[in-house]
Amino acid sequence: MKKALCSFKLLVFALLMVGVSSCALFAPAPSHEYTVWILDNADPDYTSPPFDDTLSVISSDGTPINTITGINIAQTIGGCRRLAVSPDGAYALVAVAGPPSPGLVRFQASGEERWSLDRRVAAVDFLDAQYAYALTSTGTIYGEAILLIDPRDGTVLDEVDQDGFDLVVDGGHEAIWVVGADIKKLNLAMERQLLIDPIGWCAVSVDFTSDGSAWVAERAHPDVPGSANRLLKIGPDGSVVNTVPLDFSPSCVRVDRSDDSLWVAGGGAIHMFGSDGTPLLSIPGPSFTLCIDQFDGSVWAAGRASRVAHYSSTGVEFLSLTGFSGDQAWIDAQ
């Protein structure tokens, strides 16, 4: 076990903050400052106005910056990257459900909508400040195509027919991993380098490791024989390096690339695994999506618990923010 698990004693206090209350549990000063964005499916009705889903922006110490209202999103089958925060943390790209139509919207932290793209988008991720990649959909879970976008103005620079439900961009290895009905690896020109199909129903989340491999979260479906709740580690050459059966249905996987340990959300908890897939710990609470601070290995969790939580790399709870719905929520930070 690369990271020792420690016991701890908690002191709880509450602060009321602009519709979101915070409980800090011996929270140390953040190792560095950044912004955290939370997209909350607070209004389950995505067909009839008014629409009350929210996009909250907070600082890494839990201080609220802004809450953007009037957004319309809908539930998904897993924690795909429908929210991606820019490298400088100043804005986010959000896949909305509409109306007037589904699309991709750039929201500034101030709440300004800088641009929108009239395409149904399932997932989006940044390469850098000049390029982002987005998976489009026709309404099915398996997707339609992948777009190369200039996030500064929303211009679509290129499009290819490579479908999927979730994606992640590994700029260091010049790769894009796309998962859904199967698993694909593309180069940054969106040319397919490999395709494997170990997936019974749908892979719902993917993240990359320090050596260019990928961890994939696959969900079981009761009506699809051969589907399974499990994690798959895929090597850079497309080989299945490891298979980790799960006793819960996963929705999101994220990798701490300092040691390639990973966190998985699902089953009412978040679960930490070693780089070899060994289970290390489980923490009940927010359990739909995750993001990891690659600077200190701490993890943020959101969704299905009416709060957002921040944990150390060993599972010590730093911060708990209430005031969110108990539905699905997406979280990202930069």
Secondary structure, DSSP 4 states (H G I P E B T S, - for coil): --S-----------EEETTEEEEESSPPPPSS--EEEEEE------SSS---EEEEEEETTS-EEEEEEEE-----SS----EEE-TTSSEEEEEE--SS--EEEEEETTS-EEEEE-S-EEEEEESSSS-EEEEE-SSSTT---EEEEETTTTEEEEEE----SEEEEEGGGTEEEEESSSEEEEETT--EEEEE---SSEEEEEEE-TTS-EEEEEE--TTSTT---EEEEE-TTS-EEEEEE-SS-EEEEEEETTTTEEEEEETTEEEEE-TTS-EEEEEES--SEEEE-TTT--EEEESSSSEEEEE-TTS-EEEEEE---SS-EEEEE-
